[in-house]
Amino acid sequence: MAVLEHLTSQQAIDLENKYGAHNYHPLPVVLSRGEGVYVWDVEGKRYYDFLSAYSAVNQGHCHPKIVGAMLDQAKTLTLTSRAFYNDMLGRFEEYATSTFGFDKLLPMNTGAEAVETALKICRRWAYQKKGIPENQAQIIVCENNFHGRTTTIISFSNDPVAKEDYGPYTQGFIKIEYDNLVALEKALESNPHAAGFLVEPIQGEAGVYVPSEGYLKEAKALCEKFNVLFIADEVQTGIGRTGKMLAVDHEDVKPDILILGKALSGGAYPVSGVLANDEIMEVITPGSHGSTFGGNPIAAAVGMAALGVIKEEGLAENAETLGEVFREELNKFIPTCDLVVKVRGKGLLNAILINDTEDSSTAWDICMALKENGLLAKPTHGNIIRFAPPLVMNHEQLMDCVSIIIKTLQNFSK
C-alpha cells in the first residue's frame, strides 16, 4: 500500500486495531484535515471539534502563524540536543518567563514530563533549601487528579483503570480531598516533611470540577504558612482556556512552580515546560535533569508563536465571553430535560453531567449522536461529557454548536 494511498474510515480503524496497542478507545471517526474550529474525516464530512485535543489546540487547527513558524525553523535547524546552545531557546525562555512572570523556564516535551520535572524540582528544593531529611519529602496531591500516566504519576492516582497492575508504586505522596481547605491544612500540620502541594486549578479529566471561589488563594496562603511549594498543573487549564491566561489568574494566585503543556504549542508540536523563580529553579544543576528534545529549536519557535497568537488574537478574553454564553444557553435548556443534571466550567472548558451512573453507556451514546450531527466530543468518567472547542470560535459558530448539542439531547431523551 502506497504511503499516501486514500483510506476509508474503516480501513484506517482496522489498521490501528491490527498494528497498534489498544491503549485508547477512540470515537469511531477518522480525521484527515483540520482548520480553525473544524475537522474533516477521510470521507470529507465536516465536524466542529469540541475537544481541541484535550485543550492542546486552543489556537485552532493548523493556525498559519504557528505552522509557519514550525516550517521555517524546520528548514533551518531542528535539533541540537542540549549539548550545545541554539539560537532559539533563549528567545523562547525570555518570552515565556516574561509572559508568566517567572525567572526561569525548564523546557520539556509532554505534559507528563513537565509534571515529573516539577516533582523532581520540588523534592530537590525540599532537601537542599527546606532541610527535609533525605528521601523523606512528601508531596500533597488531590483525589481524582489527573497529571499524566507515568509510573510515578499513576502512583498517586485513584483511577483503577490507569493504575491497576502497574505496581510497585512510587512512595512519597499524600492524597487529600479536592476543594477541601480543612483537609489541606490538616495534611500540612501533621506532615513536617511536606514539600509541595500539586493541584489542578480545575480538575479537567475528573469531569471539569471547578473548586469553590477562594480555594486556590487560601490553598496558596496555607502553603506559604507552612513553607510548602504551591505547584499548579495548568497543562490543560492554561494558555487562555478558562478565560484568563492561567486558571490561577482568576484568583490572582502566583504558583511557586507552574506546569504548562498542550496549548503551549497550539497542538503543532510537543512543547511543555516548568516555570519557577531562581530560588527554586537553582536546585537544578548540570546533569541533574534533561531531555534530548526538550528546548529544541522547533519547539522554541512554535512555543513563541503559540503564545503570541493567544495574546494578539485576544483568545483568553474570547473564551471568557463565549464560555458565559455557552453555560447560559445550556442552563436555559437543562430545566426542560431530565437527561442533563448540570453544566459547569470556566471559560471554554465546560462539561455536562448526564443523569445516569458512571458505568452506563449513555454519555458515550450521546457523543455518538453528536458525531452524526457534526460535533465531536468525548465522555469522561462515564456520565460526564467535556466540551472544549478551540478558542478561535466565534459567537455564530458557538450558537450553532449549542443548537446541535440541545437538539441532540432532545432527540436522545425522547
KOLROKE-809012 format. One record per residue (C-alpha): residue number from 1; x, y negated, z negated. Coordinates in nm, 3 decimals. Layout:
residues N
[node NUM,[X,Y,Z]]
...
This chain:
residues 414
[node 1,[0.000,0.000,0.000]]
[node 2,[0.145,-0.336,0.105]]
[node 3,[0.211,-0.578,-0.179]]
[node 4,[-0.038,-0.836,-0.050]]
[node 5,[-0.300,-0.592,0.076]]
[node 6,[-0.650,-0.705,-0.024]]
[node 7,[-0.801,-0.511,-0.313]]
[node 8,[-1.164,-0.475,-0.406]]
[node 9,[-1.256,-0.529,-0.769]]
[node 10,[-1.293,-0.158,-0.827]]
[node 11,[-0.958,-0.079,-0.667]]
[node 12,[-0.784,-0.332,-0.892]]
[node 13,[-0.958,-0.195,-1.201]]
[node 14,[-0.870,0.162,-1.103]]
[node 15,[-0.503,0.070,-1.060]]
[node 16,[-0.487,-0.084,-1.407]]
[node 17,[-0.668,0.209,-1.563]]
[node 18,[-0.433,0.460,-1.399]]
[node 19,[-0.097,0.287,-1.437]]
[node 20,[-0.143,0.050,-1.731]]
[node 21,[-0.160,0.111,-2.103]]
[node 22,[-0.517,0.078,-2.232]]
[node 23,[-0.449,-0.186,-2.495]]
[node 24,[-0.727,-0.419,-2.374]]
[node 25,[-1.094,-0.380,-2.291]]
[node 26,[-1.147,-0.649,-2.027]]
[node 27,[-1.477,-0.769,-1.893]]
[node 28,[-1.513,-0.592,-1.554]]
[node 29,[-1.428,-0.891,-1.335]]
[node 30,[-1.112,-0.912,-1.123]]
[node 31,[-0.989,-1.267,-1.080]]
[node 32,[-0.764,-1.379,-0.796]]
[node 33,[-0.776,-1.759,-0.798]]
[node 34,[-0.830,-2.048,-1.038]]
[node 35,[-0.868,-2.422,-1.013]]
[node 36,[-0.972,-2.659,-1.289]]
[node 37,[-1.267,-2.511,-1.480]]
[node 38,[-1.335,-2.244,-1.217]]
[node 39,[-1.203,-1.897,-1.136]]
[node 40,[-1.289,-1.675,-0.839]]
[node 41,[-1.298,-1.296,-0.819]]
[node 42,[-1.149,-1.097,-0.535]]
[node 43,[-1.484,-1.090,-0.357]]
[node 44,[-1.499,-1.470,-0.366]]
[node 45,[-1.762,-1.523,-0.636]]
[node 46,[-1.701,-1.836,-0.844]]
[node 47,[-1.731,-1.848,-1.223]]
[node 48,[-1.698,-2.105,-1.497]]
[node 49,[-1.411,-1.999,-1.721]]
[node 50,[-1.537,-2.026,-2.078]]
[node 51,[-1.238,-1.857,-2.243]]
[node 52,[-0.942,-2.050,-2.096]]
[node 53,[-0.710,-1.754,-2.155]]
[node 54,[-0.776,-1.787,-2.528]]
[node 55,[-0.717,-2.165,-2.507]]
[node 56,[-0.393,-2.142,-2.309]]
[node 57,[-0.545,-2.315,-2.006]]
[node 58,[-0.663,-2.631,-2.179]]
[node 59,[-0.539,-2.841,-1.888]]
[node 60,[-0.739,-2.637,-1.636]]
[node 61,[-0.625,-2.366,-1.400]]
[node 62,[-0.327,-2.445,-1.179]]
[node 63,[-0.301,-2.810,-1.277]]
[node 64,[-0.096,-2.966,-0.994]]
[node 65,[0.132,-3.163,-1.226]]
[node 66,[0.220,-2.856,-1.434]]
[node 67,[0.256,-2.623,-1.136]]
[node 68,[0.461,-2.888,-0.956]]
[node 69,[0.700,-2.923,-1.249]]
[node 70,[0.737,-2.546,-1.267]]
[node 71,[0.806,-2.507,-0.893]]
[node 72,[1.051,-2.796,-0.879]]
[node 73,[1.251,-2.659,-1.169]]
[node 74,[1.235,-2.301,-1.037]]
[node 75,[1.409,-2.419,-0.720]]
[node 76,[1.689,-2.578,-0.923]]
[node 77,[1.770,-2.370,-1.231]]
[node 78,[1.562,-2.103,-1.401]]
[node 79,[1.763,-1.953,-1.687]]
[node 80,[2.096,-2.009,-1.857]]
[node 81,[2.025,-1.841,-2.192]]
[node 82,[2.124,-2.048,-2.494]]
[node 83,[2.488,-1.953,-2.441]]
[node 84,[2.512,-2.281,-2.251]]
[node 85,[2.332,-2.614,-2.261]]
[node 86,[2.091,-2.704,-1.984]]
[node 87,[1.978,-3.048,-1.876]]
[node 88,[1.604,-2.991,-1.952]]
[node 89,[1.582,-2.851,-2.304]]
[node 90,[1.696,-3.161,-2.490]]
[node 91,[1.444,-3.370,-2.299]]
[node 92,[1.165,-3.130,-2.392]]
[node 93,[1.273,-3.123,-2.756]]
[node 94,[1.277,-3.503,-2.771]]
[node 95,[0.934,-3.526,-2.604]]
[node 96,[0.773,-3.262,-2.825]]
[node 97,[0.916,-3.388,-3.153]]
[node 98,[0.816,-3.747,-3.077]]
[node 99,[0.467,-3.630,-2.976]]
[node 100,[0.405,-3.445,-3.302]]
[node 101,[0.624,-3.644,-3.540]]
[node 102,[0.891,-3.393,-3.641]]
[node 103,[1.271,-3.397,-3.640]]
[node 104,[1.334,-3.065,-3.471]]
[node 105,[1.182,-2.809,-3.231]]
[node 106,[1.287,-2.445,-3.216]]
[node 107,[1.164,-2.319,-2.876]]
[node 108,[1.034,-1.967,-2.820]]
[node 109,[0.811,-1.799,-2.561]]
[node 110,[0.495,-1.646,-2.707]]
[node 111,[0.270,-1.739,-2.996]]
[node 112,[0.360,-1.427,-3.191]]
[node 113,[0.731,-1.504,-3.152]]
[node 114,[0.669,-1.853,-3.284]]
[node 115,[0.483,-1.718,-3.587]]
[node 116,[0.766,-1.473,-3.657]]
[node 117,[1.010,-1.762,-3.627]]
[node 118,[0.811,-1.971,-3.875]]
[node 119,[0.807,-1.682,-4.124]]
[node 120,[1.184,-1.645,-4.096]]
[node 121,[1.239,-2.019,-4.143]]
[node 122,[1.011,-2.019,-4.445]]
[node 123,[1.188,-1.726,-4.609]]
[node 124,[1.534,-1.866,-4.544]]
[node 125,[1.425,-2.204,-4.684]]
[node 126,[1.291,-2.024,-4.993]]
[node 127,[1.627,-1.862,-5.063]]
[node 128,[1.857,-2.148,-4.964]]
[node 129,[1.654,-2.450,-5.078]]
[node 130,[1.394,-2.343,-5.334]]
[node 131,[1.618,-2.092,-5.509]]
[node 132,[1.391,-1.789,-5.492]]
[node 133,[1.587,-1.468,-5.560]]
[node 134,[1.691,-1.273,-5.251]]
[node 135,[1.419,-1.052,-5.097]]
[node 136,[1.151,-1.176,-5.337]]
[node 137,[0.989,-1.455,-5.135]]
[node 138,[0.612,-1.428,-5.093]]
[node 139,[0.407,-1.592,-4.818]]
[node 140,[0.037,-1.651,-4.881]]
[node 141,[-0.196,-1.573,-4.590]]
[node 142,[-0.573,-1.568,-4.540]]
[node 143,[-0.805,-1.275,-4.492]]
[node 144,[-0.940,-1.229,-4.139]]
[node 145,[-0.638,-1.410,-3.999]]
[node 146,[-0.504,-1.361,-3.650]]
[node 147,[-0.143,-1.464,-3.598]]
[node 148,[-0.033,-1.204,-3.339]]
[node 149,[0.038,-0.834,-3.307]]
[node 150,[0.399,-0.776,-3.407]]
[node 151,[0.470,-0.523,-3.681]]
[node 152,[0.530,-0.792,-3.943]]
[node 153,[0.220,-0.990,-3.850]]
[node 154,[-0.018,-0.694,-3.849]]
[node 155,[0.120,-0.602,-4.190]]
[node 156,[-0.093,-0.882,-4.338]]
[node 157,[-0.392,-0.832,-4.109]]
[node 158,[-0.712,-0.672,-4.236]]
[node 159,[-0.831,-0.575,-3.888]]
[node 160,[-0.818,-0.194,-3.887]]
[node 161,[-0.806,-0.175,-3.507]]
[node 162,[-0.494,-0.392,-3.492]]
[node 163,[-0.330,-0.225,-3.792]]
[node 164,[-0.419,0.144,-3.801]]
[node 165,[-0.135,0.396,-3.753]]
[node 166,[0.139,0.133,-3.724]]
[node 167,[0.287,0.163,-4.073]]
[node 168,[0.500,0.140,-4.274]]
[node 169,[0.416,-0.226,-4.308]]
[node 170,[0.627,-0.527,-4.395]]
[node 171,[0.606,-0.645,-4.756]]
[node 172,[0.609,-0.998,-4.893]]
[node 173,[0.259,-1.128,-4.822]]
[node 174,[-0.030,-1.223,-5.048]]
[node 175,[-0.379,-1.228,-4.895]]
[node 176,[-0.647,-1.464,-5.021]]
[node 177,[-0.993,-1.564,-4.902]]
[node 178,[-1.001,-1.829,-4.629]]
[node 179,[-1.150,-2.167,-4.717]]
[node 180,[-1.114,-2.097,-5.089]]
[node 181,[-0.905,-2.354,-5.273]]
[node 182,[-0.955,-2.182,-5.610]]
[node 183,[-0.803,-1.863,-5.468]]
[node 184,[-0.512,-2.058,-5.320]]
[node 185,[-0.438,-2.239,-5.645]]
[node 186,[-0.454,-1.914,-5.840]]
[node 187,[-0.214,-1.746,-5.596]]
[node 188,[0.027,-2.038,-5.623]]
[node 189,[0.011,-2.049,-6.004]]
[node 190,[0.058,-1.676,-6.050]]
[node 191,[0.339,-1.629,-5.795]]
[node 192,[0.651,-1.831,-5.880]]
[node 193,[0.820,-1.677,-5.577]]
[node 194,[0.561,-1.816,-5.334]]
[node 195,[0.745,-1.976,-5.043]]
[node 196,[0.475,-2.067,-4.792]]
[node 197,[0.108,-2.078,-4.706]]
[node 198,[0.036,-1.970,-4.347]]
[node 199,[-0.307,-2.076,-4.224]]
[node 200,[-0.508,-2.130,-3.908]]
[node 201,[-0.685,-2.469,-3.931]]
[node 202,[-0.979,-2.291,-3.766]]
[node 203,[-0.989,-1.912,-3.758]]
[node 204,[-1.042,-1.852,-3.387]]
[node 205,[-1.024,-1.477,-3.339]]
[node 206,[-1.225,-1.421,-3.657]]
[node 207,[-1.518,-1.598,-3.493]]
[node 208,[-1.435,-1.971,-3.487]]
[node 209,[-1.468,-2.022,-3.862]]
[node 210,[-1.433,-2.392,-3.941]]
[node 211,[-1.330,-2.449,-4.304]]
[node 212,[-1.509,-2.686,-4.538]]
[node 213,[-1.430,-3.053,-4.498]]
[node 214,[-1.125,-3.139,-4.705]]
[node 215,[-0.996,-2.781,-4.728]]
[node 216,[-0.680,-2.842,-4.530]]
[node 217,[-0.597,-3.167,-4.707]]
[node 218,[-0.643,-3.011,-5.051]]
[node 219,[-0.450,-2.700,-4.949]]
[node 220,[-0.159,-2.917,-4.838]]
[node 221,[-0.171,-3.106,-5.170]]
[node 222,[-0.159,-2.778,-5.362]]
[node 223,[0.139,-2.663,-5.157]]
[node 224,[0.319,-2.988,-5.237]]
[node 225,[0.239,-2.947,-5.607]]
[node 226,[0.397,-2.601,-5.617]]
[node 227,[0.682,-2.676,-5.370]]
[node 228,[0.549,-2.433,-5.113]]
[node 229,[0.564,-2.488,-4.736]]
[node 230,[0.232,-2.551,-4.559]]
[node 231,[0.257,-2.365,-4.227]]
[node 232,[-0.011,-2.447,-3.969]]
[node 233,[-0.066,-2.193,-3.692]]
[node 234,[-0.201,-2.414,-3.414]]
[node 235,[-0.129,-2.170,-3.132]]
[node 236,[-0.498,-2.160,-3.039]]
[node 237,[-0.631,-2.478,-3.201]]
[node 238,[-0.353,-2.713,-3.092]]
[node 239,[-0.295,-2.931,-2.784]]
[node 240,[-0.633,-3.102,-2.770]]
[node 241,[-0.863,-2.804,-2.808]]
[node 242,[-1.057,-2.923,-3.115]]
[node 243,[-1.089,-3.289,-3.017]]
[node 244,[-0.757,-3.401,-3.165]]
[node 245,[-0.404,-3.322,-3.052]]
[node 246,[-0.389,-3.086,-3.351]]
[node 247,[-0.674,-2.943,-3.558]]
[node 248,[-0.499,-3.059,-3.877]]
[node 249,[-0.527,-3.415,-3.745]]
[node 250,[-0.898,-3.411,-3.833]]
[node 251,[-0.789,-3.432,-4.197]]
[node 252,[-0.467,-3.629,-4.143]]
[node 253,[-0.258,-3.336,-4.264]]
[node 254,[0.110,-3.312,-4.174]]
[node 255,[0.227,-2.948,-4.194]]
[node 256,[0.573,-2.865,-4.319]]
[node 257,[0.601,-2.618,-4.032]]
[node 258,[0.391,-2.643,-3.714]]
[node 259,[0.347,-2.347,-3.479]]
[node 260,[0.248,-2.411,-3.116]]
[node 261,[0.199,-2.192,-2.809]]
[node 262,[-0.061,-2.117,-2.544]]
[node 263,[-0.159,-2.463,-2.408]]
[node 264,[0.193,-2.591,-2.472]]
[node 265,[0.243,-2.458,-2.119]]
[node 266,[-0.105,-2.513,-1.977]]
[node 267,[-0.111,-2.141,-1.906]]
[node 268,[0.153,-2.166,-1.634]]
[node 269,[0.444,-2.003,-1.818]]
[node 270,[0.509,-1.861,-2.167]]
[node 271,[0.614,-2.153,-2.389]]
[node 272,[0.591,-2.170,-2.768]]
[node 273,[0.772,-2.348,-3.043]]
[node 274,[0.809,-2.421,-3.411]]
[node 275,[0.846,-2.777,-3.536]]
[node 276,[0.979,-2.894,-3.874]]
[node 277,[1.184,-3.171,-4.024]]
[node 278,[1.558,-3.150,-4.081]]
[node 279,[1.546,-3.047,-4.448]]
[node 280,[1.363,-2.730,-4.344]]
[node 281,[1.498,-2.661,-3.996]]
[node 282,[1.861,-2.698,-4.103]]
[node 283,[1.848,-2.350,-4.260]]
[node 284,[1.861,-2.214,-3.903]]
[node 285,[2.225,-2.185,-3.803]]
[node 286,[2.407,-2.036,-3.501]]
[node 287,[2.339,-1.665,-3.472]]
[node 288,[2.059,-1.663,-3.732]]
[node 289,[1.778,-1.667,-3.475]]
[node 290,[1.747,-1.680,-3.099]]
[node 291,[1.584,-1.583,-2.773]]
[node 292,[1.729,-1.533,-2.425]]
[node 293,[1.434,-1.703,-2.260]]
[node 294,[1.337,-1.944,-2.537]]
[node 295,[1.409,-2.300,-2.428]]
[node 296,[1.484,-2.212,-2.067]]
[node 297,[1.474,-2.493,-1.808]]
[node 298,[1.142,-2.388,-1.653]]
[node 299,[0.975,-2.370,-1.995]]
[node 300,[1.109,-2.714,-2.082]]
[node 301,[0.982,-2.869,-1.759]]
[node 302,[0.644,-2.700,-1.793]]
[node 303,[0.609,-2.796,-2.160]]
[node 304,[0.671,-3.163,-2.091]]
[node 305,[0.425,-3.164,-1.803]]
[node 306,[0.160,-2.980,-2.006]]
[node 307,[0.181,-3.226,-2.295]]
[node 308,[0.184,-3.515,-2.052]]
[node 309,[-0.141,-3.402,-1.890]]
[node 310,[-0.319,-3.383,-2.225]]
[node 311,[-0.214,-3.739,-2.309]]
[node 312,[-0.257,-3.901,-1.968]]
[node 313,[-0.599,-3.750,-1.897]]
[node 314,[-0.740,-3.802,-2.246]]
[node 315,[-0.828,-3.435,-2.279]]
[node 316,[-0.844,-3.429,-2.660]]
[node 317,[-1.095,-3.714,-2.651]]
[node 318,[-1.290,-3.535,-2.379]]
[node 319,[-1.301,-3.220,-2.591]]
[node 320,[-1.433,-3.418,-2.886]]
[node 321,[-1.713,-3.575,-2.682]]
[node 322,[-1.819,-3.266,-2.488]]
[node 323,[-1.797,-3.044,-2.797]]
[node 324,[-2.052,-3.259,-2.974]]
[node 325,[-2.282,-3.239,-2.671]]
[node 326,[-2.240,-2.861,-2.650]]
[node 327,[-2.329,-2.799,-3.014]]
[node 328,[-2.616,-3.047,-3.000]]
[node 329,[-2.771,-2.873,-2.698]]
[node 330,[-2.729,-2.526,-2.848]]
[node 331,[-2.873,-2.642,-3.180]]
[node 332,[-3.183,-2.762,-2.997]]
[node 333,[-3.222,-2.417,-2.845]]
[node 334,[-3.144,-2.193,-3.144]]
[node 335,[-3.474,-2.252,-3.334]]
[node 336,[-3.664,-2.130,-3.027]]
[node 337,[-3.479,-1.798,-3.008]]
[node 338,[-3.425,-1.535,-3.276]]
[node 339,[-3.130,-1.390,-3.084]]
[node 340,[-2.882,-1.657,-3.195]]
[node 341,[-2.829,-1.742,-3.562]]
[node 342,[-2.599,-2.044,-3.531]]
[node 343,[-2.341,-2.229,-3.327]]
[node 344,[-2.022,-2.350,-3.491]]
[node 345,[-1.698,-2.507,-3.386]]
[node 346,[-1.498,-2.822,-3.333]]
[node 347,[-1.423,-2.994,-3.005]]
[node 348,[-1.441,-2.739,-2.725]]
[node 349,[-1.364,-2.441,-2.949]]
[node 350,[-1.708,-2.302,-3.034]]
[node 351,[-1.889,-1.976,-3.098]]
[node 352,[-2.241,-1.848,-3.130]]
[node 353,[-2.336,-1.587,-3.387]]
[node 354,[-2.565,-1.318,-3.246]]
[node 355,[-2.839,-1.181,-3.468]]
[node 356,[-2.704,-0.827,-3.475]]
[node 357,[-2.445,-0.615,-3.653]]
[node 358,[-2.073,-0.623,-3.576]]
[node 359,[-2.082,-0.269,-3.441]]
[node 360,[-2.357,-0.348,-3.190]]
[node 361,[-2.304,-0.399,-2.818]]
[node 362,[-2.539,-0.699,-2.799]]
[node 363,[-2.270,-0.968,-2.766]]
[node 364,[-2.088,-0.764,-2.502]]
[node 365,[-2.409,-0.711,-2.309]]
[node 366,[-2.482,-1.085,-2.322]]
[node 367,[-2.134,-1.157,-2.185]]
[node 368,[-2.200,-0.911,-1.903]]
[node 369,[-2.521,-1.100,-1.825]]
[node 370,[-2.337,-1.433,-1.840]]
[node 371,[-2.086,-1.294,-1.591]]
[node 372,[-2.363,-1.210,-1.349]]
[node 373,[-2.488,-1.567,-1.389]]
[node 374,[-2.148,-1.720,-1.313]]
[node 375,[-1.990,-1.781,-1.654]]
[node 376,[-1.711,-1.582,-1.820]]
[node 377,[-1.685,-1.542,-2.197]]
[node 378,[-1.583,-1.264,-2.434]]
[node 379,[-1.717,-1.138,-2.768]]
[node 380,[-1.508,-1.130,-3.081]]
[node 381,[-1.586,-0.909,-3.381]]
[node 382,[-1.887,-0.750,-3.214]]
[node 383,[-2.159,-1.006,-3.276]]
[node 384,[-1.984,-1.336,-3.201]]
[node 385,[-1.927,-1.497,-2.861]]
[node 386,[-1.649,-1.755,-2.832]]
[node 387,[-1.689,-2.045,-2.588]]
[node 388,[-1.372,-2.237,-2.498]]
[node 389,[-1.373,-2.392,-2.148]]
[node 390,[-1.080,-2.588,-2.004]]
[node 391,[-1.068,-2.941,-2.144]]
[node 392,[-1.082,-3.091,-1.793]]
[node 393,[-1.452,-3.005,-1.781]]
[node 394,[-1.684,-3.300,-1.717]]
[node 395,[-2.030,-3.371,-1.857]]
[node 396,[-2.215,-3.247,-1.548]]
[node 397,[-2.026,-2.918,-1.548]]
[node 398,[-2.081,-2.875,-1.921]]
[node 399,[-2.457,-2.926,-1.886]]
[node 400,[-2.463,-2.672,-1.602]]
[node 401,[-2.287,-2.425,-1.832]]
[node 402,[-2.527,-2.498,-2.118]]
[node 403,[-2.814,-2.425,-1.879]]
[node 404,[-2.655,-2.092,-1.777]]
[node 405,[-2.598,-1.992,-2.140]]
[node 406,[-2.950,-2.084,-2.253]]
[node 407,[-3.122,-1.919,-1.957]]
[node 408,[-2.916,-1.605,-2.005]]
[node 409,[-3.002,-1.588,-2.374]]
[node 410,[-3.370,-1.649,-2.298]]
[node 411,[-3.378,-1.373,-2.039]]
[node 412,[-3.179,-1.139,-2.262]]
[node 413,[-3.413,-1.179,-2.557]]
[node 414,[-3.728,-1.101,-2.355]]
